[in-house]
Amino acid sequence: MAGEIDDIKGRVKKAVGELTDDDKLKQEGTVDKVAGKVKDVVDKAADKAKDVLKKD
């Protein structure tokens, strides 16, 4: 969930940065999108680890 919020926030920032030709805002958007994807990967790995531990 947190990853999705960061991804959306990043998409909006990047789009606004492109519309206004603001390089800093475009970079912030890219960073937010990447952070969102990383959070999603970590959350999925944690969920998978929990499932494996429950089976034991």
ChimeraX attribute file (.defattr): number of C-alpha atoms within 10 A of each C-alpha:
attribute: neighborCount
match mode: 1-to-1
recipient: residues
	/A:1	10
	/A:2	12
	/A:3	20
	/A:4	15
	/A:5	13
	/A:6	22
	/A:7	24
	/A:8	15
	/A:9	18
	/A:10	24
	/A:11	19
	/A:12	18
	/A:13	23
	/A:14	25
	/A:15	16
	/A:16	15
	/A:17	18
	/A:18	13
	/A:19	10
	/A:20	11
	/A:21	12
	/A:22	14
	/A:23	12
	/A:24	12
	/A:25	19
	/A:26	22
	/A:27	15
	/A:28	17
	/A:29	24
	/A:30	19
	/A:31	18
	/A:32	23
	/A:33	24
	/A:34	16
	/A:35	18
	/A:36	22
	/A:37	17
	/A:38	15
	/A:39	18
	/A:40	18
	/A:41	13
	/A:42	13
	/A:43	15
	/A:44	12
	/A:45	12
	/A:46	12
	/A:47	12
	/A:48	12
	/A:49	11
	/A:50	11
	/A:51	11
	/A:52	10
	/A:53	9
	/A:54	8
	/A:55	6
	/A:56	5
